[in-house]
Amino acid sequence: MIRQILFASTCLSLAACAASTPTETTPPVADAPPVAEKPAWTKGGMVAAADPRAVAAGMKVLEAGGHAVDAAIAVHSVLSLVEPQSSGIGGGAFMVVYERESGDITVVDGRETTPAGSSTDLFYDKDGKVMDFLTAWQSGRSVGVPGQVALYGKAHELFGKAEWSSLFADAIELSENGFEVSPRLAEVLANERLRAIVNLDDNPDTAPYFYPNGEPLAAGALRTNPELAETLTLISEEGADAFYEGPIAEAIVKSAGAGEYGSDMTLEDLANYEVVVREALCGVALSYKICSAPPPSSGGSTQNAILGLYELMIEDLAPDDREGKLRAFVDAQRIGYADRDHYVADADQVFVPAQDLYDPAYLKVRVEDRFEPGEVPTPGDPGAVLRNEPYIDMWGHDMTDDKPGTTHISIVDTYGNAVSMTATVESAFGSSRWAKGFLLNNELTDFSLDPMKNGKLVANAPESGKRPRSSMSPSLVFDDSGELYMVTGSPGGNSIIAYVSKTLVGVLDWGMSAQEAVAYPNIIARGESVGVETSADGGEPIGAFLKDLGYDVKERSGENSGLHVIVVKEDGLEGGADPRREGVALPVK
């Protein structure tokens, strides 16, 4: 049965590579070789995101000749309104941008930061004890300095083609005239368990907005947000800086600072926030180049480690050994997660051996640590392997969880440029704190609440001005000719790594279409157990198969993936949108 489930579709064929044609330079450079120019992009564009209204906003931008970055800003500004449980302008993001003409791959890091006054005891309570997660989550101390709007501004400055002010038009209109509450938003608001642990229905600003007359917004209800319309109008007219100074910044500081465990965020923290433009981390596996964001994102190092380990594990398997490949995927995740949990943090503040974690020489040694189903995976030591300089005891061992309040956007524009952007407010509805029509994140709970483990500071401990580790893995894939082949990413807390690697293995090796890879049961192999989405089609046989091998299988349902995938085919673009959410993937001609 597992054979039929795992490889239900036909084998994937590589997209044909069109020959490049030389062009003349004026004046010609003496003795210089002809300059190769890529053939014109003829495959159209595509937008894949978590809500049809947001996708429609992005499609308008592309149809008018905008860049993928322009479309991403338009898409996300709408998501800030219609999907507030997942992301918004009070949060942050990682954006990976591919420019087809130059071949450049750029990462725009809009991750939130701690206020300057923060220290390693950020989540200690008044008695000097580490807060429980729920207290930390709903406290002001969880609020990081938001990076989303600054990311908009920097990305548009670097890549934008469309007029800045036009990118917020749909979000402003929907905020002023009202949007129809989606079933998913209504379902989350009505969740009694969530209502019992968050302050969304208690806070004086959020309660009347999300729970008018004490009742959760119903699916199909029309909800306006004039405050957000005013905020977005100010940003559209005055630029991203309007978010970080003046009345918006004052409202953020006031909201974050309220209560017994309020934030010490200041206006200076907001004014001093900076986006970081970084190089992508790229590796090669299964004959494809896989690029994602560097630390504090886990994407670049961990996706490449998992795919590299997987490739080594299947070397001696027959191409049709479906069970062997499934087990290899599980074991590669277990190793990749163990290394990521120990080493990945904010590389601007602590040493992170990001490229070492997927160095082929390290992976060839690390694959020998393939843990038996009953074993607890432990981190390896790339320093000892590659340089005879052990790294492992620099940090205490850390298993910090990050929570699934996130969204993902995949875009290819009509020029062949691409954006993969994962954005978040951390947990559902962030910190439940409201400022000028939007929710503030609780991103700082992505740090280890307890900064010490085994008597040592962990790499992901909170410190002044630091960015918390993230599982977000916005990824781009290129074929062996260097052409864009795939755009992928997902929300889902620490399970993001597993969700995204599933689509990479599914498309690049298992012969699945974009939609098949997205819909395939999620398998999360972090730590001593393996989570299997047995509620999804084909999930039960996978769980039974892994149990028979001795793995500690945890049956899961209600997965928080929100995968959005675009695959470049010979005849155009193929999209996949996660059926677990409300998204769509639509083409632009």
Order of alpha helices (4+ residues) and beta strands (2+ residues): alpha-beta-beta-beta-alpha-alpha-beta-beta-alpha-alpha-alpha-beta-alpha-alpha-alpha-beta-alpha-alpha-alpha-beta-beta-beta-alpha-alpha-alpha-alpha-beta-beta-beta-beta-beta-beta-beta-beta-alpha-alpha-beta-beta-alpha-beta-beta-beta-beta
